[in-house]
């Protein structure tokens, strides 16, 4: 069976996912077979495997770092919030229902056999399992029947590294306070502390680290600097959602605006743009900030009808329609549905933006599949993308169909093959400069993002340096190597190997 290490945090977004990815990469570089594991994930950023099963995006990112294919074994339980008090519950990639927080709290204890079965299957195939916790292990109201933090660590006898976020302040109180709230048998499992997201001169921290080690009776095994990386984020705590209407990339040539819907999902669709200094991505929450971008994207959403009403209430309807006259407008999944004439859910019909002559009817069965194919003969601003190969995944409950319009007025965006059924089909549609697709990861296939950037630049009469355009695979590998190199330099890796039982 595999050796393991578990990364827990003092709070959400302390950096557990990235540090877990870093260890996955480091162990892989050192010659071990590695798999990530998170028993329970809560996020709207999800992924579909080749089998058509759904899992959390963070473990996909960590699997990429470990150079292995993602598997639902790596994330057997996924919670996708549907409201402030309820979530869709997905077990081993399949939806089992929607539950309130109280219902799930009572139900989760029955999931431990599924979690252990998944973990053991991975452990039988690998040398090392890197386990990620969730939130904080010191949520004393949630500790009963815990399946993701100390409850899991105890079941696996896993050595734990506790990570605190110094960038948000109070890191010493975070770490000591968390330890104080743990039971003695839980504290025994914690083998080291990590200070994450540090900016500045480390020597200034030395007295504080000495006091921290004395009070905690534990070593600080790493002080990891703040890193600017272009890797997928797990949830809405991502820093990319910080409000701004000015360029993040100074002197960027291409302006991409993404409307930050209240229930935005799968925003990893846009991570690829972070690597291009000539492209600026703005996440917009106010219609007055929209302006006239080169590309406007309406992203996926977990609540299409609610978010359509939000767009209308907040003045986006007029702004988007105006924008479509001079800019490329792309709707992905829920955004595609919003661009249509109508959306019907449980017998209630919501009027869409009417920029595409399609209607969407929500069904009970969720479509989950990976797809590959090619873009068809596109017109308008995105015409230069015609004929390019494309791949990605679909995850939606709505079925979208064309409604009465001239045959030449509405054309499909892509011809694709479904990995689950093996059938070929057409995806999306476009009219003028408005395009809709169900394919998440639309920009990730080799050549697609580069062609898009070049097309938008040429339309503006500017030139983008060819050297700045790389494949998504190259970009990700560079980022994983940078992450691993930084963590290796700033954490006591011999000590980590030692507590895992690997000399």
C-alpha positions, -999 to 999 in steps of 0.1 A, spaced: 0 0 0 11 36 -7 26 60 18 6 92 23 9 128 34 -21 150 42 -23 188 38 -48 205 60 -54 243 64 -64 268 90 -91 281 67 -105 278 32 -80 292 5 -50 288 28 -33 272 -2 -40 235 4 -47 227 -32 -16 243 -46 7 228 -20 -8 194 -26 -2 199 -63 34 209 -56 40 177 -36 24 157 -64 49 172 -88 79 169 -65 73 132 -57 67 125 -94 100 142 -103 117 121 -76 106 89 -94 75 79 -74 40 70 -88 17 95 -72 -21 102 -70 -40 131 -53 -70 124 -31 -97 146 -15 -125 127 0 -151 155 -1 -149 186 -23 -173 216 -24 -170 236 -56 -188 246 -87 -156 241 -107 -160 205 -118 -146 182 -145 -159 153 -165 -137 121 -169 -136 100 -201 -162 77 -185 -186 107 -181 -182 109 -143 -180 143 -125 -152 153 -100 -137 184 -85 -113 205 -106 -87 208 -78 -79 170 -80 -77 173 -118 -51 200 -114 -32 178 -90 -34 148 -113 -19 169 -141 9 179 -117 15 141 -110 13 134 -148 -16 109 -144 -51 108 -158 -79 122 -135 -101 96 -119 -132 99 -97 -114 78 -72 -94 109 -64 -125 128 -54 -153 104 -44 -176 130 -30 -184 163 -47 -208 189 -33 -221 216 -58 -239 244 -40 -274 251 -53 -283 277 -27 -269 291 6 -283 261 25 -282 232 0 -260 213 -25 -262 188 -53 -245 157 -39 -223 137 -63 -208 103 -52 -182 86 -74 -191 109 -102 -229 103 -102 -256 126 -88 -274 111 -58 -297 141 -51 -300 176 -37 -297 179 1 -299 207 26 -269 212 49 -287 194 77 -297 164 55 -262 160 42 -247 163 77 -268 132 87 -260 114 54 -223 119 52 -214 92 78 -227 66 53 -201 78 28 -170 66 47 -170 31 31 -171 47 -4 -143 70 5 -121 42 19 -128 20 -11 -117 48 -34 -86 55 -14 -76 19 -11 -79 14 -49 -56 44 -54 -32 32 -27 -29 -2 -43 -18 14 -76 6 41 -64 37 47 -42 24 79 -26 -10 95 -20 -12 132 -14 -44 139 5 -60 173 7 -83 183 36 -112 208 33 -117 242 50 -104 238 86 -102 208 109 -111 230 138 -148 236 127 -160 222 160 -197 223 149 -188 200 120 -163 176 135 -188 149 144 -184 120 119 -158 140 99 -149 124 66 -125 149 51 -101 163 77 -90 146 110 -116 119 108 -100 108 75 -65 113 88 -72 91 118 -87 64 96 -56 64 74 -31 72 102 -19 99 79 8 124 89 -6 159 86 10 192 77 -11 222 89 -10 253 65 -17 289 75 -21 319 52 1 348 63 -11 370 34 -45 375 51 -29 382 85 -29 365 119 -10 334 108 4 326 143 -31 328 158 -45 307 129 -20 279 135 -20 279 174 -58 284 175 -64 255 152 -41 232 173 -58 243 205 -92 232 192 -80 198 181 -83 167 204 -51 152 217 -53 123 193 -58 147 164 -28 169 175 -7 138 175 -12 134 138 0 169 130 37 166 122 46 201 110 34 236 103 37 256 71 35 293 67 21 300 32 19 331 9 47 350 25 59 383 10 90 401 22 122 393 41 120 359 58 146 369 84 119 392 100 98 361 106 126 342 125 116 353 161 79 346 154 87 311 140 108 303 171 79 313 194 54 294 172 75 262 174 79 266 211 42 270 217 31 244 193 58 219 201 60 213 163 85 223 137 77 249 110 87 228 80 83 256 54 78 293 47 65 293 12 65 326 -7 35 341 -24 34 328 -60 18 343 -91 7 312 -110 -17 305 -138 -33 273 -126 -69 264 -121 -86 277 -89 -110 255 -70 -138 279 -60 -152 314 -57 -125 325 -33 -102 328 -62 -83 361 -64 -92 364 -101 -127 376 -90 -114 407 -72 -134 436 -87 -116 457 -112 -124 473 -145 -88 483 -155 -62 461 -171 -44 435 -149 -18 430 -176 -4 465 -182 -4 475 -218 -25 445 -228 -36 446 -264 -67 424 -262 -96 430 -238 -117 400 -227 -147 406 -204 -163 378 -185 -196 385 -167 -192 372 -132 -227 357 -128 -239 351 -92 -237 313 -98 -207 313 -121 -193 278 -126 -163 263 -144 -145 296 -146 -114 274 -152 -124 279 -189 -105 312 -188 -74 303 -169 -55 299 -202 -57 337 -208 -37 344 -177 -5 333 -194 -7 359 -222 5 393 -212 -11 407 -244 -46 396 -231 -64 411 -202 -94 393 -186 -119 414 -166 -146 398 -144 -175 422 -146 -203 426 -121 -217 459 -132 -231 467 -167 -214 502 -166 -180 485 -165 -186 464 -196 -175 489 -222 -167 475 -257 -143 445 -252 -128 425 -280 -145 394 -266 -174 392 -242 -180 358 -225 -211 347 -207 -198 318 -187 -214 286 -172 -238 289 -143 -253 265 -118 -286 285 -119 -293 297 -154 -328 312 -149 -318 331 -117 -287 345 -134 -307 355 -165 -330 375 -142 -299 390 -125 -285 401 -158 -318 418 -167 -323 434 -133 -288 448 -134 -289 464 -169 -268 438 -187 -294 429 -213 -291 462 -232 -253 463 -227 -248 428 -241 -270 434 -271 -252 466 -279 -218 449 -274 -228 422 -299 -228 447 -328 -191 453 -326 -176 426 -304 -175 388 -304 -199 374 -278 -195 338 -267 -218 319 -243 -205 287 -227 -230 262 -214 -254 282 -192 -242 313 -210 -252 297 -243 -286 290 -229 -289 327 -217 -281 339 -253 -312 321 -266 -348 331 -269 -361 311 -239 -352 289 -210 -378 265 -195 -373 249 -161 -400 230 -142 -427 245 -165 -416 281 -159 -404 299 -190 -378 326 -187 -371 350 -216 -335 349 -228 -315 376 -245 -327 365 -279 -294 368 -296 -295 332 -308 -326 315 -322 -327 286 -298 -347 275 -268 -336 254 -238 -357 230 -218 -342 216 -186 -345 178 -181 -339 156 -150 -309 138 -165 -275 155 -165 -254 153 -196 -218 145 -186 -193 136 -213 -160 145 -229 -160 155 -265 -136 161 -294 -140 172 -329 -135 204 -350 -149 238 -354 -170 242 -385 -172 270 -410 -176 300 -387 -186 334 -398 -181 368 -382 -153 378 -359 -143 342 -350 -142 330 -386 -103 325 -384 -110 296 -360 -128 276 -386 -115 240 -390 -95 239 -358 -96 208 -337 -113 212 -304 -118 191 -272 -134 196 -238 -163 184 -218 -201 189 -214 -219 191 -181 -254 204 -182 -291 195 -177 -306 216 -204 -314 205 -240 -310 233 -265 -327 233 -299 -331 257 -328 -364 274 -333 -380 287 -365 -354 306 -385 -339 306 -419 -315 277 -425 -286 300 -433 -292 322 -403 -283 297 -377 -253 274 -380 -236 249 -356 -202 259 -341 -186 224 -340 -189 188 -351 -179 166 -322 -178 130 -309 -193 120 -275 -168 99 -255 -196 82 -235 -220 72 -263 -195 72 -291 -219 91 -312 -211 121 -334 -232 153 -331 -232 190 -337 -226 215 -309 -238 251 -304 -247 277 -330 -238 312 -341 -255 341 -357 -234 371 -367 -208 378 -340 -227 358 -314 -216 322 -306 -229 296 -282 -213 263 -272 -218 236 -245 -181 228 -246 -161 236 -214 -124 240 -221 -133 256 -254 -100 276 -255 -77 249 -242 -72 227 -273 -38 234 -290 -41 263 -314 -75 275 -305 -65 302 -280 -36 313 -302 -59 316 -333 -84 336 -312 -58 360 -299 -44 366 -334 -79 371 -349 -89 397 -323 -55 414 -326 -57 415 -364 -92 430 -362 -78 458 -340 -49 463 -363 -23 453 -337 3 425 -337 8 399 -311 42 384 -308 42 348 -319 68 339 -292 42 348 -265 17 322 -277 23 287 -263 2 255 -261 -19 251 -230 0 219 -222 33 237 -223 20 265 -202 7 241 -175 39 221 -173 60 253 -169 37 264 -141 38 230 -123 76 229 -125 78 265 -112 54 255 -83 74 224 -75 108 242 -77 96 270 -53 81 246 -28 111 223 -29 134 253 -22 112 265 8 101 234 25 121 207 44 116 179 20 139 154 38 117 159 69 85 153 49 99 121 34 109 110 69 74 115 85 60 95 55 83 66 63 104 72 32 140 78 38 
